[in-house]
């Protein structure tokens, strides 16, 4: 009887693990081989830069090192899931333009009309796709370093304010009081 309970628990764990895997899409942006110089020579490790998102407005970036590529990617995915942000989307594009600078990387992202598609290069394009943006324009104005460019893109996406939070008109109470004064 204990064996069947153990088997059902493990199958439930596997089901939960499979659902978690399908919840977020992950894509590797860059893998580097890095070296540490020690007395006997060089010790090589790998650094992975990974983006994780659900294509519905959640996206995260992670960078980690490991002894082999799969270990580095796994660690980077865990870091990315911990550092996820919510991106406010408006009709498949961005609500307004945003700009961010991290170290030497300077990124500008702008909303685009329907049917334009993603006009962005490299790392920025991948991050916007995983975030769920379907129409946008971008320009990388500074460094081409993939790590700094990706962090600048995340910073720009995080600075977006949803369209519903914009102040576009006077509050109704203030408008009524000005009408009474005018009469």
N, C-alpha and C positions, 0 to 999 in steps of 0.2 A: 504494500500500500504506500509506503514511503517512496518507492521508486516512481510511481505514477505521479505523485505530487511534485517530485523533483523534475520530472520530465515536463510537466505542464508549466512549471515556473520558468524553466529554461526556454521553452517555446514562446512564452509571453515576453521574455526579455529579448528574444530574437525579433519578435514582431515589433516591439517598441523601437528597437534599433533600426529596423528597416524603415519604419515610418519616419524616424528622425533623419535618416539618410535622404529620403525623398522630399523632406520638408524644405531643405535648402540646396541650391545648386552651387557647386564650387568650381572654380577655374583657376588654374595656376598661371600667374602672370609672368614670373621670372624665377629661374633657378641659377644660383651662382655656386662655384666651387671656391671656398675660402680656405686659406692656409694659416696655420699657426706654426711659427718657427720654434723648435725646441733643440736641445743639445744634439740629439741624434739625427736631426734633419727637419722635415716639414710634416705636420699632421694635417691632413685634409678633412674638411667637413663640407656640408652643403647647406646653403641658405635658400629658403623658398619664400616667395611672395605670392600670397593666395587671396582671392576675392571670393566671398560667400554672400549669397543673396537669394531672395525668393521671387524675384521679378514682379513684386507687388509693392515695392517701396521700402524694403528692408535690405541693407547692404552693410558689409563689414570687410575690413582689410586686416590681414595678419602676416607677420614675418617671423620666421623662426629658423633655427639651425638644428641640424641633426647629423648623425654619423653617416647616414645614407639618405638618398633622395626621398624615399617613402616616409622615413621618420621625420624628416624636415617638413614635408607637406602635411603630414598628420598633425604635427605640433602647430603649424601655421594655421590650419583650419580651426583648431581649438582656440587660438588667439583671436582669429577673425570672428568666431561666433560670440566671444566675450565682448568684442568691441563693435557690435552692430549698431547702426543708427537707422532712424526712420526718415525717409525722404518724402517730402510733401510733393505729390504729383498733381498736375492740373490738366485733365483731358489728354493724358499720354505724354505730356511734356512738362517742363518746369514752370512754376508760377511766375518767376522773374529771373533776371540775369544775376549771376553771382561770380565773385572773384575771390581767390584765395592764394596765399603765398606760404610755402613751407620751404625753408632754406633757400635754395636757388630756383626752385620750381615755382612758376607763376601760372595759374590756370584761370581761364575765363570760360564760363559756360552760359549759354543763352537759350531761351525757349525758341521753338520753331513751329511754324504752322503745320497742320496735319498733312501728311504725305511727303514731308521733307526727308524724314529718316534721320539717322544719326550721322552727323558730319563731325567726326572726331577721329583722332588717331591713336593707335596703340593702346596704352593702358587706360586712358580716359574712356575710350569707346567700350572696352570690356566692362569697366565699372558701371557705366551708364546702362548697358544692356542688362547686366545682372540686377541692377536696381529697378528695372522695369520702365525706363525712359525709352520711348519709341521715336520721338522727334526732338532733336536738340542740335545746337551748334556749339563747338568748343574750339578754343585756341590755346596752345601751350606757348606761353610767352617767355619762359625762362629755360631752366636746365632740362635736359632730356633724361635725367636720372629716373629710372622707373619707380624706385621706392619713394622718392620725394614727390614725384608727379602723382602717384597714387594717393599719398597722404594729403596732398593739396586738393585733389579732386574730392576726397571724402570731406575735407574741411569746407569746401565750397558747397557741397550738397547739404551739409549739416547747417549751414547758415541760411538756407532757404526758409522763408516764412510762408505758411499756407495762405492762399488767396482769401479765405474766409476771415483771416485775422487782419487784413488790411483795413485801414481807416479810409473810406472813400467818400463819405458824405457826413453831414452834420447829424447828430442824434436827433430823433423826432421831437423830443421835449424842447430842445434848443430852437428848432425850426418853428415850433408853434409860438414860442415866446417872442420871436422876432416878428412874426406876422401880426401879433396883437399890438406891438409897439408901432409898426408901420401904419396901422389903421388909425 
